[in-house]
Amino acid sequence: MTTWKNRWLLAAALFVGTFLISVGSVYFDKQARAQPTLALPFATVTTGVTTSTQIVGANPTRRSIQICNAGTGNVFALPVGSGTPANNNGLPITTLTCFTQPTVTASGTSGSGGAAWNAFATASTNILVLEW
């Protein structure tokens, strides 16, 4: 065979091989995803009450969490296992403000970011929880 035929066959074989690998990776990648890879948060809205209540469940793939007090009264939040939120016990979130935990690297979670969170409110109020 001549040199140009060898090059053409090599190029064609590389193209077909690349195509088959890409089709195979799409076809066999059936793993469920816990969170999208986009920088869009999951939003949960709950009502804060005057007793300690869980506002969001545990999520080991969570990289960061933001808890916002969208109503009146103060909210106190704590990760589960850090104590019971009560008046003046926990992370204080005043009216129309948010608590934002620093974003954790993709290598894993730390600082209770993936834990379930409880909250206590001094008055019935809406609580917005954003998870990344």
Residue pairs with C-beta under 8 A, 6 or more apart in sequence:
1 9
34 59
34 60
34 61
35 42
35 59
35 61
35 62
35 131
35 132
39 132
41 66
41 130
41 131
41 132
42 130
42 131
42 132
43 128
43 129
43 130
44 55
44 56
44 128
44 129
44 130
44 131
45 70
45 126
45 127
45 128
45 129
46 53
46 55
46 56
46 126
46 127
46 129
47 124
47 125
47 126
47 127
48 55
48 69
48 71
48 73
48 75
48 119
48 120
48 121
48 124
48 125
48 126
48 127
49 120
49 121
49 124
50 120
50 121
50 122
50 123
50 124
51 120
52 84
52 85
52 86
52 118
52 119
52 120
53 118
53 119
53 120
54 80
54 116
54 117
54 118
55 67
55 77
55 117
55 118
55 119
55 127
55 129
56 65
56 116
56 117
56 129
56 131
57 116
58 80
58 114
58 115
58 116
59 114
59 131
60 109
60 114
61 109
61 114
62 109
62 113
62 114
62 131
62 132
63 103
63 104
63 105
63 106
63 109
63 113
63 132
64 100
64 101
64 102
64 103
64 104
64 113
64 131
64 132
65 100
65 101
65 113
65 117
65 129
65 130
65 131
65 132
66 98
66 99
66 100
66 101
66 129
66 130
67 75
67 77
67 91
67 93
67 98
67 99
67 117
67 119
67 127
67 128
67 129
67 130
68 93
68 97
68 98
68 99
68 127
68 128
68 129
68 130
69 75
69 93
69 94
69 95
69 96
69 97
69 98
69 121
69 125
69 127
70 96
70 125
70 126
70 127
70 128
71 95
71 123
71 124
71 125
71 126
71 127
72 95
72 123
72 125
73 95
73 121
73 122
73 123
73 124
73 125
74 87
74 92
74 93
74 94
74 95
74 121
74 122
75 92
75 93
75 119
75 120
75 121
75 122
75 125
75 127
76 85
76 86
76 87
76 88
76 89
76 90
76 91
76 92
76 93
76 119
76 120
76 121
77 85
77 90
77 91
77 93
77 99
77 117
77 118
77 119
77 120
78 84
78 85
78 89
78 90
78 91
78 117
78 118
78 119
79 112
79 115
79 116
79 117
79 118
80 115
80 116
80 117
80 118
81 112
81 115
82 112
83 89
83 90
84 118
84 120
85 118
85 119
85 120
86 120
87 120
87 122
89 120
90 119
90 120
91 99
93 99
98 128
101 111
101 113
102 111
103 132
104 110
104 111
104 113
117 129
119 127
121 127
